């Protein structure tokens, strides 16, 4: 497995992962419209954001996540990393790929000097919560969202 920064050619596969968690969608059937392309370019050009993929070794994207590095005054001015949009392809779950993806992302944040990694997860995803707990994440806060 190769853990690497996503490229523009990975975009359809990433969108397929994010579109439907329970089904394997063919990336060739995904329309990469201007909104997706613009968003990808914004992430790709921002030094505080990284879109990462887990590549089977032949260019097949099996997982993805976004790392955002947040500067702050808390923790004596240390950066923290926010992990979002974590997905493993539905037919490849349960084989340690999610653990590999998260461990590599955490290592990347640690190497950058982050002193904290945080993420949110939908309250209904009990299995995901157990998984994050097994990686050392603690349920320390309640999250809130306000759709705009």
N, C-alpha and C positions, 0 to 999 in steps of 0.2 A: 504494500500500500504506500502511496505517495501522498503526503500532506503538503499542499502547496497553495499559493495564492491563485485565486480564480482568474481566468482570462475571459475575454469577450466570447470566445468560442464555447465556454462552459455555461453561458447564460441560459440557454434553453433547458439544459439538464437541471440547473439550480431552480428555475421557475417550476419545472415539473415536480421537483421534490417539495417545494413550498405550496404548490397548488392543492395537492391531495396527499395527506399523510398515509392513507390506508391502501392506496393503489399505486402500482408502478405505471407511470405515464411515459409514453414514448416521447423523448425530447424532440424528435422530428415533427411531432404533431403540435408542438408549442409555438405559438406566434410571439415572437419577440418584437413587441411594438415600441414606439418611440418613448413611452413612459418608462418601460423596463430599461431600454438602452440608456436613457438619460440618468436614471437612478444608478445603474451600474457604473457609468462614467464618473458620477459624483463620488461614489464609494472608492473607486479605483484611484482617483486623483487626490483623495484626502489622506494625508499621512496619519490621521488618527482613526482610520477605519481600514479594516482588512476583511475581505470576503475570502474565506478559505474553503477548500474542497479536499475530500478524501478521494483519491483517484486509484482505481484498481491496478494501475500500472500501464494501462493501454489507452488512457484517456477517458475511460468510463467513470463518470462521477457517481459515487456511491453515497456520499454525504456532504453536508455543507454546514457552515455557520458563519456568522458575522461577528468580528471582534471590534469593539469600539473602545478606544483609550480616552479616558476622561481625566483631565487635570482637575485638581481640587485643593482646597486649603486644609481639609481634614487629613488626618494621618500624616501630619507635618509636611503637607504639600505633595504627597506622593500621588502618582497616577493610579487609577483603578481601571480594570478592564471589565467591560460589559459584554456578555456573550448572548447573542440573539439568533433567531432563525436556525436553530439546531435541527437538522434532519438527517436521517439515515434512510436509504431507499427501503420501502416496505418489505421487499422480498429478501433483504439482507440483514434484517434486525435479529438480535439475539445471539450474534456471533462475536461480540466484542468490538465491533466497529465504532459504535457510539463512544465506548470507553476510550478507544484509541484516539478518536477525533477530539474528545474533550481533554484528555491528558496532554495531547500535543498543543492544544490551544492554551491551556493553563501554563505549560512550559514556555510558550511563546510570550505570554504576558509576564511571567516571572523574569525571563531574559531581558525584557524591555524595562524592568525595574518596577513594575506594578506591585503594590503591596496587598491588593485585594482583587478578587475576581467575583463578579456578581452576575446573576441571571434571574429571570422570572420564568414561571411556568404556569400554565392554566391550572386552576384549582381542580379540574376534573381529571387531570393526568396523574393519578396515584402511582402508576408504574414508573413514570418519569421521575416523580419525586423520590421514590425509593432509589432509583438509579443515581440521581444527583447526590443523595445522601451517602451512597456507597463511595462516591468520589471525594467525600469530605465536606460537601456543601451543607450548611446549617440553615434551617428555616428560621431566620432571625427577624424578618420584617413582613408586613403585609404590603402588597403592591396595590396601586390604584391607577386606573386609566380613565381618561376623559376623551371620548371620541369628539373630533372637531369637524 
